[in-house]
């Protein structure tokens, strides 16, 4: 069934006017997805700056966004054998807007995820944890499908944004795997697939090792900070409070 604002692909030729009109509608429709990405990037930037300012550390290394082209969206609908309409796009394609968040450590991934889940205006529609349950090829990442409110001049649109949260090692592997599949037109030899899986396992081992080292370094830092606090003692002079090394107080006490 072809909807009123849909393109009839059952015919060999589509009138140019109809094609142009639909393309313009899709362009306006996709503006909401761009605005949703802008909102999410602002939210991530606020979290990053807050952590950097208050904790001198941020769990977010960097972000990268992407928006599917109208041509890519139409091609995907054709592959799915769906009607070419705005309603069909919204119902069947949920990865038009994508945001990749790269973190230093695995624990940071879940930390960022929880912070976003706690934001009242965001609605988490779906979670796919490919870190706890990697794909057969070794792919690891945390995927969140989030509904973002976009406040326009005359209405509010609720738009889906796909988040991929991963470590630097996961992102490195995924980027190279994508390039290899593109080079071989997705027909990758079996021996290369096996090596890619082994590389993914190595990247996972590296992530776990770096996580352990980070915990050890943090434990040393915490112990050092506690030691410094213990060394500093408080004295009051003319109603003012000062913290000075305890050893100096001991010397002063002897005179």
C-alpha positions as CSV (number, residue, x, y, z in Angstrom):
1,X,0.0,0.0,0.0
2,X,1.4,3.4,-0.9
3,X,0.6,6.3,1.4
4,X,-0.3,9.7,0.3
5,X,3.1,11.2,0.8
6,X,4.9,8.0,-0.2
7,X,6.8,7.3,-3.4
8,X,5.4,4.5,-5.5
9,X,8.4,2.3,-6.3
10,X,6.3,-0.4,-7.9
11,X,6.5,1.6,-11.2
12,X,9.7,1.8,-13.2
13,X,9.7,5.5,-13.2
14,X,9.0,8.1,-10.5
15,X,7.9,11.6,-11.6
16,X,10.7,14.1,-11.0
17,X,8.3,16.5,-9.3
18,X,7.2,13.8,-6.8
19,X,10.8,12.8,-6.2
20,X,11.9,16.4,-5.6
21,X,8.9,17.1,-3.3
22,X,9.6,14.1,-1.2
23,X,13.3,14.9,-1.0
24,X,12.4,18.4,0.4
25,X,10.0,16.9,2.9
26,X,12.8,14.5,4.1
27,X,15.2,17.4,4.4
28,X,12.8,19.3,6.7
29,X,12.1,16.1,8.5
30,X,15.8,15.4,9.1
31,X,16.3,18.8,10.6
32,X,14.7,17.5,13.8
33,X,17.4,14.7,13.9
34,X,20.2,17.3,13.5
35,X,18.7,19.3,16.4
36,X,18.4,16.2,18.5
37,X,22.1,15.5,17.9
38,X,22.9,19.1,18.8
39,X,21.1,18.7,22.1
40,X,22.9,15.4,22.9
41,X,26.3,16.9,22.1
42,X,25.5,19.8,24.4
43,X,24.6,17.5,27.2
44,X,27.8,15.5,26.7
45,X,29.9,18.6,26.6
46,X,28.3,19.9,29.9
47,X,29.1,16.6,31.6
48,X,32.7,16.6,30.3
49,X,33.3,20.2,31.5
50,X,31.7,19.6,34.9
51,X,34.0,16.6,35.5
52,X,37.1,18.3,34.2
53,X,36.4,21.4,36.4
54,X,35.4,19.6,39.6
55,X,37.4,16.4,39.5
56,X,40.3,17.3,37.2
57,X,39.3,14.3,35.1
58,X,36.6,13.5,32.5
59,X,35.3,10.0,31.7
60,X,34.6,11.3,28.2
61,X,37.6,11.5,25.8
62,X,35.8,12.7,22.6
63,X,32.6,12.4,20.6
64,X,31.7,12.0,17.0
65,X,28.2,12.5,15.4
66,X,26.8,11.4,12.1
67,X,23.5,11.9,10.3
68,X,22.4,9.5,7.6
69,X,21.8,11.1,4.1
70,X,18.4,11.0,2.6
71,X,19.7,8.7,-0.1
72,X,21.0,6.3,2.5
73,X,17.6,6.3,4.3
74,X,15.6,5.6,1.1
75,X,18.0,2.8,0.2
76,X,17.6,1.2,3.6
77,X,13.8,1.4,3.3
78,X,14.0,-0.3,-0.1
79,X,16.2,-3.1,1.3
80,X,13.6,-3.6,4.1
81,X,10.8,-3.5,1.5
82,X,9.0,-0.7,3.3
83,X,6.9,2.2,2.0
84,X,8.9,5.3,1.2
85,X,7.3,7.8,3.5
86,X,8.1,10.0,6.4
87,X,6.0,7.8,8.7
88,X,7.8,4.7,7.5
89,X,11.2,6.3,8.1
90,X,10.3,7.2,11.7
91,X,8.8,3.8,12.4
92,X,11.4,1.5,10.7
93,X,14.7,3.4,10.8
94,X,16.0,4.3,14.2
95,X,19.7,5.0,13.5
96,X,19.3,8.2,11.4
97,X,21.1,10.2,14.1
98,X,24.1,8.6,15.7
99,X,26.5,9.8,18.4
100,X,29.7,7.9,19.3
101,X,31.2,8.6,22.8
102,X,34.7,7.4,23.4
103,X,35.9,6.8,26.9
104,X,39.2,5.9,28.5
105,X,38.1,2.9,30.6
106,X,35.2,0.4,30.6
107,X,34.0,1.7,33.9
108,X,33.7,5.2,32.3
109,X,31.3,3.7,29.7
110,X,28.8,2.7,32.3
111,X,29.3,5.8,34.3
112,X,28.4,8.0,31.3
113,X,25.5,5.7,30.5
114,X,24.1,6.1,34.0
115,X,24.4,9.9,34.0
116,X,22.4,10.1,30.8
117,X,19.8,7.7,32.0
118,X,19.2,10.0,35.0
119,X,18.4,13.0,32.9
120,X,14.6,13.6,33.1
121,X,14.0,14.8,29.6
122,X,15.7,11.7,28.0
123,X,13.9,8.4,27.5
124,X,16.0,5.2,27.1
125,X,14.1,3.0,24.6
126,X,16.6,0.2,24.2
127,X,20.0,-0.9,25.6
128,X,22.3,-3.4,23.9
129,X,25.4,-4.3,25.9
130,X,27.9,-5.7,23.4
131,X,30.6,-5.4,26.1
132,X,29.0,-8.0,28.4
133,X,27.9,-9.9,25.3
134,X,30.2,-9.3,22.4
135,X,29.1,-10.0,18.9
136,X,30.5,-13.2,17.3
137,X,33.1,-11.2,15.3
138,X,34.4,-9.6,18.5
139,X,32.7,-6.2,18.3
140,X,32.3,-4.6,21.7
141,X,30.4,-1.4,22.6
142,X,27.4,-0.2,24.7
143,X,24.5,0.9,22.5
144,X,21.7,3.1,23.8
145,X,18.6,4.1,21.8
146,X,17.5,7.4,23.3
147,X,14.4,9.5,22.6
148,X,15.3,13.2,22.7
149,X,12.7,16.0,22.8
150,X,13.2,18.7,20.2
151,X,11.4,21.9,21.0
152,X,10.4,23.6,17.8
153,X,8.5,26.9,17.4
154,X,5.1,25.3,17.1
155,X,5.5,21.8,18.5
156,X,7.7,19.3,20.3
157,X,9.1,16.3,18.3
158,X,10.5,13.2,20.0
159,X,13.4,12.0,18.1
160,X,15.5,8.8,18.3
161,X,19.3,9.1,18.7
162,X,21.5,6.0,18.7
163,X,24.5,6.3,21.2
164,X,27.5,4.1,20.9
165,X,29.7,4.3,24.0
166,X,33.1,2.5,23.8
167,X,36.7,2.7,24.9
168,X,39.6,4.0,22.7
169,X,40.7,0.4,22.1
170,X,37.1,-0.7,21.1
171,X,36.8,2.3,18.8
172,X,40.3,1.6,17.2
173,X,39.3,-2.0,16.4
174,X,35.8,-1.1,15.1
175,X,37.2,1.6,12.8
176,X,39.7,-0.7,11.2
177,X,37.2,-3.6,11.0
178,X,34.9,-1.3,9.1
179,X,37.6,-0.2,6.7
180,X,38.6,-3.8,6.0
181,X,35.0,-4.8,5.3
182,X,34.6,-1.8,3.0
183,X,37.8,-2.7,1.1
184,X,36.7,-6.3,0.6
185,X,33.1,-5.3,-0.1
186,X,32.0,-7.3,2.9
187,X,33.5,-10.5,1.5
188,X,36.4,-10.8,3.9
189,X,38.5,-14.0,3.7
190,X,38.0,-16.5,6.6
191,X,41.6,-16.2,7.8
192,X,41.3,-12.4,8.1
193,X,38.0,-12.8,10.0
194,X,39.8,-15.1,12.5
195,X,42.6,-12.5,12.9
196,X,40.1,-9.7,13.4
197,X,38.4,-11.7,16.2
198,X,41.8,-12.4,17.8
199,X,42.6,-8.6,17.6
200,X,39.3,-7.9,19.2
201,X,40.1,-10.2,22.1
202,X,43.6,-8.6,22.4
203,X,41.9,-5.1,22.6
204,X,39.6,-6.4,25.3
205,X,42.5,-7.8,27.3
206,X,44.2,-4.4,27.0
207,X,41.1,-2.6,28.2
208,X,41.0,-4.9,31.3
209,X,44.7,-4.4,32.0
210,X,44.4,-0.6,31.7
211,X,41.3,-0.6,34.0
212,X,43.3,-2.6,36.6
213,X,46.3,-0.2,36.3
214,X,44.0,2.8,36.7
215,X,42.5,1.3,39.9
216,X,46.0,0.7,41.3
217,X,47.1,4.3,40.4
218,X,44.0,5.7,42.0
219,X,44.5,3.6,45.2
220,X,48.1,5.0,45.4
221,X,46.9,8.5,44.9
222,X,44.1,8.1,47.6
223,X,46.6,6.7,50.0
224,X,49.0,9.6,49.4
225,X,46.2,12.2,49.8
226,X,45.2,10.6,53.1
227,X,48.8,10.7,54.3
228,X,49.1,14.4,53.4
229,X,45.9,15.1,55.3
230,X,47.2,13.3,58.3
231,X,50.5,15.3,58.2
232,X,48.6,18.6,58.2
233,X,47.3,19.8,61.6
234,X,45.2,22.8,62.4
235,X,46.1,25.7,64.6
236,X,44.2,28.9,65.5
237,X,46.0,32.3,65.6
238,X,44.0,35.4,66.3
239,X,40.7,33.7,65.4
240,X,42.0,32.4,62.1
241,X,42.5,28.8,61.2
242,X,45.7,27.5,59.6
243,X,46.8,24.0,58.5
244,X,50.5,23.3,58.9
245,X,52.7,20.2,59.0
246,X,52.5,18.3,62.3
247,X,56.3,18.0,62.5
248,X,56.6,21.8,62.5
249,X,54.1,22.0,65.4
250,X,56.1,19.4,67.3
251,X,59.3,21.5,66.9
252,X,57.5,24.7,67.9
253,X,56.1,22.9,71.0
254,X,59.7,22.1,72.2
255,X,60.5,25.8,72.5
